[in-house]
Amino acid sequence: MASFNHFVLLILLTVTLVLSAEATKERRPIPSKAQKNEMKRQLKAINKPAIKSFKTEHGDIFDCIDIHKQLALDHHLLKNHSVQLKPTTVPEWITENNISGSINLVQEGISCPNGTVIVKRTTMQDLMHAQRLKSMGFDGPRPFLTETNNTNSNGKFYVAKGTFGPDLFAGVRGHINVWKPNILQDQVSLAYIAVGGGAKENFASISVGWKVNPSLYYGDHVRLYASWTLHGSNTGCNDMSCPGFVQVSKTIALGAIIQPLSIYKGPQYQLHLTLYQDQIKGDWWISCNDEDVGYWPASLFKSWRESNAASYASWGGQVYSPVTEKSPPMGSGHWPSEGYQKSAYFRHVQMSLGDGRVFNPQTGTVKLYETSRNCYKARLVHDHYKPWLKSIYYGGPGGCIG
């Protein structure tokens, strides 16, 4: 009898999986021939000729591209841009000891030749997923979310973060532990460090962090992401899906899977993330685990005053969910009040001035912002001792509707 019941359960499980797969197919419209041809044209423009290629165990393909022939240089403002192999100025960041495990973003077995950069190859499925996600209302992270732009006809954004500004500065950093929140196919959960500035009607922002986004990326892996946008226009995108971000690293690629991940009440693994401005060129650089990944040239952000200086910084988490679903977990899925080894955090939050001097933002200059305190919260912690100093805990279990 037990054997028969087990057999029946297997049949029911199989039927459920089939129905679920069919439902997913119904939600994914099949592109027309004209749409496929347009996507093929886009792929040809995005994916530059590879000098060397690698395929990972997760199915990702990484290409080694000539550094001077990458997609960024197709941008009309960068036609005569000379690629900067390294910044001319860097902040004098304070050296401190790690308290948690290191994350390896270098894909095993991948080694790009000198003169090339590593880029995750974009596929037809990637374009289809991105198009579908955009049609659902998610057009990328909104690190400087306000009450007027947190909802659209299809879904809603939720954030829990700390924000600094308005005041001019030249760089921000923070060390963020990485988690894998359990989310549905059409949901997004991410954590980021961001800078922004410019006039209200033409506000520009850039961000970097980790993201779980099954509709955009293959599978529900946690991935390194970067995003830039110029509000009031169609400029900007995620990772390297459009011209703009100049890649210089031949080992760390945007869109790469992050491993290992933090464990509740166990080891904590983190990324060291920095966004800073080259004070001579005006470019904005990403540094991940103390390696420069690439930069956004100054010419992309004319709205950031003549110096391209940013005036706002943000550290925290964000989720997006369709109106038909309860909002997903943010960060570790646990409340900031639970503390270390349980909650998601940005620790040792620091900033730099134009002359390279580093400072810890004063408590009164960092304001907490929470879209819905019933589902997500943020908490500012001040410790006089390294390696914590100023830290921001954030996140929550989710469960909000509409």
N, C-alpha and C positions, 0 to 999 in steps of 0.2 A: 504493500500500500504506500509506504514511504517513497519507494522508487517511482510509483505512478505519479504521486503528488509532485515529486521533483521534476518529472518529465513535463507535467502540465505547466509548472512554473517556467521552465525553459521555453516552452512554446509561447506563453504569454509575454515573456521578456523579448523574444524574437519579434513578435507582432508589434510590440510597443516601439522597438527600435526602428522597424521598417516604417511604421506610421510617422514616427518622428522625422525620419529621413525624408519621407515624401512631403511632410509639412514644410520642411526646410527648403526643398526644391521649389514648392509652390511660392515661397516668399522670395525666391531668387529668379527673376524673369530672365529668360534666355535672350541674349542680345541678338539684334537683327544682323544681317550681313553687312549693312552699312556701318553699324556700330562696331562690329568686329574689325572692319577695315580701318576705321578711325582709331581703334585701340592699337592695332598693329602699327599704324603710323606713329602713335604716341610712344610705343615701346621702342621703335627704331630711333626716335629722338632721345629718349631717356637713357637707354642702354648703349653706352659707347663701346667701340671695339675693344675686346679684352686681350691683354697680352698673356694672361694666365687666368685660369678659373678653377674653383674648388666647389665641391658639393658636400654639405655636411650630413651627418646622420639624421638630422631633422628635416632634410629636404631643401634647405636654403642653398642658393648658389651665390658665391662671392666672386667678383671679378677684380682683377688687378688692371686698373685703367691708367693710361698715360696722364700724369698729374696736370699737364697743360692742355689736355683734350677732354676734361671732365664736363659734366652737364652744366655746372655753375656758370661756365664761361659763355653759355648760350644766351644768358640774360642780356637784354639790350643795354643795360647800364654797365656791363662788365666786358664789353667787346674788346676793349683795349687794356683790360686789367692784367697786371703782372702778379702772378701767384706769389704770395709771401710764404716761404717755407717755415718761418717762425716769426713770432711777434718781435718788434724792436724794443718794447718795454713790457715789463711784467710787475705785478704788485709784489711787495715784500711780505708774502704770507708767513705767518708764524708757524714754525715747525712744531708739531706735537705728536705724541705717541698714539698709536692705534689701540683701541680697546676691543676691537672685533675682527673677525676673519676677513680676509681679502677676497675680492671677486676677480676672476680671470675673464676678461672680455676678449682675449685673443683666441680665436678659433683654433683648436688643435690641428696641427698639420698644415696650417695656412701660413705661407710666407711669400709676400709680394716682393718683386725685385725693386731695386733702387730706381727712382724716377717714376714710380707708379703709386697709386693710392688704392685702398681696398674699398669696394662699394658693393652693397647687397643688390643683386640683380632683381629688377622689377619684372613680374610675370603678368600674363593676361588675367589670371585669377586675382592678382593684386589690384589691377585696375578695376575689374568688375566689383570687387569687394569695396574698394574706396568709393566708387560711384554709387553703390547701393547705400553705403553708410552716409554719404553726403545727402542722398535723397531722403534719408530718415531724419536729417536735421543735425548730424554731427559733422562739422566742417573742420574740426581740429580743436585742440585745447584752448581754453579761454582763461589764461592765468590771472587776468585782472578783471574777473567777473564782477558785474554790478547787478542790482535788482532788476534793471531794465533789459538785461541780455541773457538771463539764465533760463529762459523758456522759449521754445518754438512750438509750432503746431504738432510736431511729432514726438518731442521728448523734452527732458529737462536736465540742466547741469546742476550739480551740487558741489560745493567746495568747503574745505576747512583749512585755514591757512593763517600765516602771519604776514603782514604787509608793512613795508617801510616806505616813507615818503609823504609828501613831496619834498625832495632835497637832492641835489646833484651828487653823484658818486661815479666811480669808474670801475667797480667790480664787486661781485658777491660770491660767497662760497658757502658750502655746507656739506656735511657728510650724512648720507641718507641710507638707512637700512632698507633692504629690498625684500618684499613679500610677494606672495602669489594669491591675491584675493580670488575667491570662487565667483565667477560671473557668467551670465548667459551670453549666447551667441551675439546678440545685438547690443550688448552693453560695453562700456569702456570704464576702466579704472586706472588711474595714473597718479604719479607723484612727481613733483617738479621743483626746480629753482628757476626763477624768471626775473627778467628786467624789462622795463618799459619806459616810454617817454614820448614827448611830442604833444602837439595840440590835440584837444579833445576830439575834434572831428577827423583827425588823421593820426590817431594814437598807434604807435608801433610797439611790438613786444617780441621777445625771443625767450624760449624756454628749453630746458633739457632735463631729462629724468628717466624714469622707467614707466612702462606702460603694458597693460594687458588689454588686448583688443582683438578678439577672435575674428571679427568681421573684416578687419583690415589686414592683419597678419595671419600667416598659416598657423593654425592651432592656438592654444591658449597659453603659450609661453610668455614669460616676462621678458621684455625687450628694452634695449636702450633706444631712446627716441630724442629727437630735437625738432623744434617747430619755430617758425617765424611768421609773423603776419603784420600787415599794414592795414588797419581798419579803415573802412570807407573805400576800399578797392578790392580787387580780386588777387592782390599780390600776397605771396606767401604760401607755405605748404608744410607738410610733415616730412622729416628726414630729407632725402634727396630726390623727391618725386617731382621737383620742378627746379629750374635754374635759380641759383642764389647762394646756397651754402657751399663754401670752398673746402673740400676735404684735403687734409695734408697727411693724415696718419696712414700708414700702410699695415697697421695691425688692428686698430679699433674701428669698427664700422657701425654707422647708425643702422638700427634695425637688428643688431646682433642679439642673440639670446643671452640672458644673464644667468649665470650659475656660479656657485650654489646660492640658495635662498635662505633667509632667516627662518628660524624655527621657534614657535611659541614656547616659551620657558626654556629655550635652548640656545645654541650658537646664533650670533647675530652677524650678518654679512652686509657690507655697505659699499656704496659708491662714493668717491670723493669728487664732487662736482663743483666746477668753478666757471663763472661767466665774467670775463673781464675785457676791458678796452685797451687796445694799443694806443698809448697817448700821443704817438707821433703820426701813425696812419689813420687812427680813428676806427679801425676794424674791431669787431666784437668776437672774441675767441671763446671756444669751449675747451676746457681741460677736464679730462676724466681720469681718475686715479693718477694724477700728476703727469699725464701725457696729453699734449695738445692734439685734439682731434681735427680741428678746422676752425673756420671763421666766417662771419658774415661781413663782407666789405662795407666800409662806411658809406659808400655811394647809394646803398639800398635804403638808408634811413635818413633822408634829408629833413624829415620832420623833427628829428631829434636835435634841433637847434644846430648852430654851426659846428659845435664840437662833437655832435652825436651823443652827448652825455645823456645817461639815463636819469630818471628822477623817481622811479618806483622800483622796489624789489619785492619779491614774493617767494615764500617757501611753504609748501603744503601739498594737499591732495585734491583731486577732482574726479568725479564720476559723471557718466552720462547714461541715461536710460530712457527707452521709449515710454510714452505715457501709459502703455498697456501693461508695463512690468513694474514691480517694486524695485526701487533703486538698489544697486549692488553694494557690497562691502567696499570700504575705502581703507587703504593702507593694510594693516594686519587684520582688519575687521573687528578690532577691539578698541575700547575707549582710551583716550590719552591718559586718563587718571590711573590706568593700570600700570603705567611706567615701563621701565627698561625690561627687555626680553619679551614683552607682551604687546606693546603698542608700537606703531610706526613713528619715526622721529627724523628730524634734521638736527644734528648736534653741531656744536661749535660754529654757530652762524657768525660770519664775519663779513666786513665790507672794506673797500679800499677807496682812497681819494685819488685825485688826478696825479699827485706827486708820489704815489706808491705807498703812502702810509696806510697801515691797516688799523681798523678799530672794530670793537664789538658794539653793535647798536644798543643805545640805552633802552631800558625797559619801556619808557614812555613813548619812544619813537616807533615801536613795533605794535601795530594794532591787529587784533585777531578778528577774523571774518568767518562767519559760519552761515551757510545758506539755510540749514535746518538742524537745529540743535537736538531734535528728537532722533536724528539718524547719524550725525557727524559732529565732532567737536574739535577744537584746537586749544592748545595749552602752551603758554610761554613759561619756560623754566630758566631760572638764573642760578648759576653755580659759580663760586669764586675760583674754583680749581679746574685745571685742565684735566681731561680733554673736553669737558662739557661746556663750561662758560654759558653763553646764551644758546638755548636749545628750544625747538618747537616740536611738541608731540601733536599728532593729528590723527583723524580717522574715526571709524565707527562701523557698526554692523549693517547700516543701510536699512532698507525696508520702507522708505518713503514712497508715496504714490502721487503721481501728477505734480 
